[in-house]
Amino acid sequence: MAKQRGKRAPHHGKGNPRDGGAKSNNKPKEPTVCPQCGLLYKEGRWVNQPGPANAHEQLCPSCVKANSDEPDGILHLSGQFLHDHIDEIQALVEHVEAREMEEHSLNYIIDLEVSPEGMRVTTTDARLARMIAQAIQGAYDGNLEMGDSESTPLRIKWER
């Protein structure tokens, strides 16, 4: 069975969890570096680049969301197939995250927990949770149930 991963140092989220994920109008000064994940705020965007030594410091929206423990996506995976292929499935989950972060640095996995009941993945963005679920469904089939896309957090269940 794969190692259990607890809270991760965030890579990066979108919006402020206290206002339902809406973007804040309080833009950081440029350049600003997130002291928790290292993202750089530059030209109006949080990007995965090193910042200058004299950069301001402020938590990025993803780190705020991760610290508040209010994910936008929750994915529950279960079933014997999951347990038999846990390492492959975890690698697929992490691959989808890495691919998404190349274009959207604020979308990442907050937490990935493996337990006897299955795997629970929480994300800073509902779209990422949906992408992970669709990748697993496409690769392994199974029973996929997606919650209402208008509700936050988006809850998704997959079983095989």
DRENTILO-737893 format. One record per residue (C-alpha): x, y, z; residue number from 0; residue in one letter. Coordinates in steps of 0.02 Angstrom, whole numbers. Layout:
REM residues N
<node X="X" Y="Y" Z="Z" n="NUM" res="A"/>
...
***
This chain:
REM residues 160
<node X="0" Y="0" Z="0" n="0" res="M"/>
<node X="61" Y="176" Z="-38" n="1" res="A"/>
<node X="124" Y="285" Z="100" n="2" res="K"/>
<node X="-3" Y="398" Z="179" n="3" res="Q"/>
<node X="23" Y="579" Z="141" n="4" res="R"/>
<node X="-45" Y="708" Z="260" n="5" res="G"/>
<node X="-58" Y="895" Z="234" n="6" res="K"/>
<node X="65" Y="948" Z="103" n="7" res="R"/>
<node X="158" Y="1110" Z="87" n="8" res="A"/>
<node X="42" Y="1189" Z="-40" n="9" res="P"/>
<node X="99" Y="1212" Z="-216" n="10" res="H"/>
<node X="-35" Y="1335" Z="-253" n="11" res="H"/>
<node X="-271" Y="1385" Z="-248" n="12" res="G"/>
<node X="-388" Y="1505" Z="-316" n="13" res="K"/>
<node X="-485" Y="1639" Z="-226" n="14" res="G"/>
<node X="-522" Y="1671" Z="-44" n="15" res="N"/>
<node X="-613" Y="1531" Z="47" n="16" res="P"/>
<node X="-702" Y="1657" Z="159" n="17" res="R"/>
<node X="-794" Y="1732" Z="11" n="18" res="D"/>
<node X="-838" Y="1571" Z="-80" n="19" res="G"/>
<node X="-679" Y="1566" Z="-183" n="20" res="G"/>
<node X="-702" Y="1734" Z="-267" n="21" res="A"/>
<node X="-544" Y="1825" Z="-311" n="22" res="K"/>
<node X="-496" Y="1967" Z="-196" n="23" res="S"/>
<node X="-477" Y="2144" Z="-262" n="24" res="N"/>
<node X="-331" Y="2173" Z="-144" n="25" res="N"/>
<node X="-190" Y="2136" Z="-265" n="26" res="K"/>
<node X="-19" Y="2107" Z="-190" n="27" res="P"/>
<node X="121" Y="2229" Z="-225" n="28" res="K"/>
<node X="242" Y="2170" Z="-358" n="29" res="E"/>
<node X="349" Y="2073" Z="-337" n="30" res="P"/>
<node X="276" Y="1969" Z="-195" n="31" res="T"/>
<node X="326" Y="1793" Z="-144" n="32" res="V"/>
<node X="216" Y="1672" Z="-48" n="33" res="C"/>
<node X="320" Y="1621" Z="104" n="34" res="P"/>
<node X="231" Y="1454" Z="115" n="35" res="Q"/>
<node X="239" Y="1385" Z="-62" n="36" res="C"/>
<node X="362" Y="1501" Z="-149" n="37" res="G"/>
<node X="251" Y="1562" Z="-291" n="38" res="L"/>
<node X="292" Y="1734" Z="-359" n="39" res="L"/>
<node X="158" Y="1866" Z="-393" n="40" res="Y"/>
<node X="213" Y="1951" Z="-553" n="41" res="K"/>
<node X="118" Y="2045" Z="-689" n="42" res="E"/>
<node X="-47" Y="2012" Z="-602" n="43" res="G"/>
<node X="-25" Y="1823" Z="-586" n="44" res="R"/>
<node X="47" Y="1697" Z="-464" n="45" res="W"/>
<node X="181" Y="1602" Z="-559" n="46" res="V"/>
<node X="302" Y="1463" Z="-516" n="47" res="N"/>
<node X="462" Y="1564" Z="-530" n="48" res="Q"/>
<node X="594" Y="1616" Z="-404" n="49" res="P"/>
<node X="571" Y="1791" Z="-336" n="50" res="G"/>
<node X="700" Y="1925" Z="-304" n="51" res="P"/>
<node X="778" Y="1939" Z="-132" n="52" res="A"/>
<node X="690" Y="2105" Z="-99" n="53" res="N"/>
<node X="514" Y="2038" Z="-140" n="54" res="A"/>
<node X="368" Y="2071" Z="-23" n="55" res="H"/>
<node X="291" Y="1921" Z="65" n="56" res="E"/>
<node X="107" Y="1873" Z="67" n="57" res="Q"/>
<node X="15" Y="1708" Z="65" n="58" res="L"/>
<node X="-52" Y="1663" Z="-106" n="59" res="C"/>
<node X="-239" Y="1623" Z="-121" n="60" res="P"/>
<node X="-202" Y="1435" Z="-125" n="61" res="S"/>
<node X="-106" Y="1438" Z="37" n="62" res="C"/>
<node X="-245" Y="1539" Z="118" n="63" res="V"/>
<node X="-370" Y="1408" Z="59" n="64" res="K"/>
<node X="-261" Y="1261" Z="114" n="65" res="A"/>
<node X="-232" Y="1338" Z="286" n="66" res="N"/>
<node X="-419" Y="1368" Z="309" n="67" res="S"/>
<node X="-453" Y="1183" Z="273" n="68" res="D"/>
<node X="-592" Y="1229" Z="151" n="69" res="E"/>
<node X="-556" Y="1135" Z="-12" n="70" res="P"/>
<node X="-651" Y="1167" Z="-173" n="71" res="D"/>
<node X="-642" Y="983" Z="-223" n="72" res="G"/>
<node X="-656" Y="822" Z="-123" n="73" res="I"/>
<node X="-627" Y="656" Z="-210" n="74" res="L"/>
<node X="-660" Y="490" Z="-122" n="75" res="H"/>
<node X="-589" Y="333" Z="-204" n="76" res="L"/>
<node X="-633" Y="160" Z="-140" n="77" res="S"/>
<node X="-647" Y="-25" Z="-182" n="78" res="G"/>
<node X="-537" Y="-178" Z="-194" n="79" res="Q"/>
<node X="-467" Y="-123" Z="-363" n="80" res="F"/>
<node X="-404" Y="37" Z="-282" n="81" res="L"/>
<node X="-313" Y="-60" Z="-147" n="82" res="H"/>
<node X="-240" Y="-182" Z="-275" n="83" res="D"/>
<node X="-175" Y="-37" Z="-383" n="84" res="H"/>
<node X="-146" Y="99" Z="-254" n="85" res="I"/>
<node X="29" Y="148" Z="-312" n="86" res="D"/>
<node X="-25" Y="165" Z="-495" n="87" res="E"/>
<node X="-179" Y="265" Z="-451" n="88" res="I"/>
<node X="-83" Y="380" Z="-333" n="89" res="Q"/>
<node X="46" Y="409" Z="-471" n="90" res="A"/>
<node X="-95" Y="453" Z="-593" n="91" res="L"/>
<node X="-171" Y="575" Z="-467" n="92" res="V"/>
<node X="-3" Y="661" Z="-444" n="93" res="E"/>
<node X="30" Y="664" Z="-632" n="94" res="H"/>
<node X="-136" Y="751" Z="-666" n="95" res="V"/>
<node X="-95" Y="879" Z="-531" n="96" res="E"/>
<node X="78" Y="913" Z="-604" n="97" res="A"/>
<node X="7" Y="935" Z="-779" n="98" res="R"/>
<node X="-128" Y="1055" Z="-716" n="99" res="E"/>
<node X="-2" Y="1157" Z="-617" n="100" res="M"/>
<node X="100" Y="1190" Z="-773" n="101" res="E"/>
<node X="-38" Y="1306" Z="-834" n="102" res="E"/>
<node X="-131" Y="1347" Z="-672" n="103" res="H"/>
<node X="-3" Y="1360" Z="-532" n="104" res="S"/>
<node X="-137" Y="1395" Z="-401" n="105" res="L"/>
<node X="-226" Y="1227" Z="-430" n="106" res="N"/>
<node X="-152" Y="1089" Z="-324" n="107" res="Y"/>
<node X="-188" Y="945" Z="-206" n="108" res="I"/>
<node X="-207" Y="1005" Z="-27" n="109" res="I"/>
<node X="-207" Y="832" Z="48" n="110" res="D"/>
<node X="-199" Y="651" Z="-9" n="111" res="L"/>
<node X="-241" Y="522" Z="124" n="112" res="E"/>
<node X="-236" Y="333" Z="103" n="113" res="V"/>
<node X="-330" Y="229" Z="232" n="114" res="S"/>
<node X="-411" Y="57" Z="240" n="115" res="P"/>
<node X="-571" Y="139" Z="177" n="116" res="E"/>
<node X="-487" Y="208" Z="21" n="117" res="G"/>
<node X="-405" Y="368" Z="-38" n="118" res="M"/>
<node X="-464" Y="545" Z="-3" n="119" res="R"/>
<node X="-398" Y="687" Z="-110" n="120" res="V"/>
<node X="-437" Y="869" Z="-73" n="121" res="T"/>
<node X="-398" Y="1007" Z="-198" n="122" res="T"/>
<node X="-393" Y="1196" Z="-204" n="123" res="T"/>
<node X="-496" Y="1195" Z="-362" n="124" res="D"/>
<node X="-651" Y="1094" Z="-413" n="125" res="A"/>
<node X="-587" Y="1080" Z="-591" n="126" res="R"/>
<node X="-432" Y="987" Z="-532" n="127" res="L"/>
<node X="-537" Y="863" Z="-432" n="128" res="A"/>
<node X="-645" Y="835" Z="-587" n="129" res="R"/>
<node X="-491" Y="811" Z="-698" n="130" res="M"/>
<node X="-418" Y="683" Z="-577" n="131" res="I"/>
<node X="-583" Y="587" Z="-568" n="132" res="A"/>
<node X="-601" Y="586" Z="-758" n="133" res="Q"/>
<node X="-422" Y="525" Z="-780" n="134" res="A"/>
<node X="-451" Y="382" Z="-658" n="135" res="I"/>
<node X="-618" Y="339" Z="-740" n="136" res="Q"/>
<node X="-539" Y="343" Z="-913" n="137" res="G"/>
<node X="-394" Y="232" Z="-861" n="138" res="A"/>
<node X="-483" Y="107" Z="-748" n="139" res="Y"/>
<node X="-672" Y="122" Z="-776" n="140" res="D"/>
<node X="-775" Y="97" Z="-617" n="141" res="G"/>
<node X="-923" Y="187" Z="-541" n="142" res="N"/>
<node X="-903" Y="377" Z="-543" n="143" res="L"/>
<node X="-1025" Y="494" Z="-456" n="144" res="E"/>
<node X="-1001" Y="682" Z="-471" n="145" res="M"/>
<node X="-1091" Y="800" Z="-356" n="146" res="G"/>
<node X="-1175" Y="961" Z="-409" n="147" res="D"/>
<node X="-1047" Y="1068" Z="-499" n="148" res="S"/>
<node X="-1124" Y="1225" Z="-424" n="149" res="E"/>
<node X="-1095" Y="1171" Z="-244" n="150" res="S"/>
<node X="-934" Y="1202" Z="-150" n="151" res="T"/>
<node X="-844" Y="1093" Z="-118" n="152" res="P"/>
<node X="-873" Y="982" Z="-268" n="153" res="L"/>
<node X="-889" Y="805" Z="-201" n="154" res="R"/>
<node X="-841" Y="659" Z="-312" n="155" res="I"/>
<node X="-845" Y="472" Z="-276" n="156" res="K"/>
<node X="-761" Y="335" Z="-376" n="157" res="W"/>
<node X="-768" Y="150" Z="-336" n="158" res="E"/>
<node X="-704" Y="-8" Z="-416" n="159" res="R"/>
***
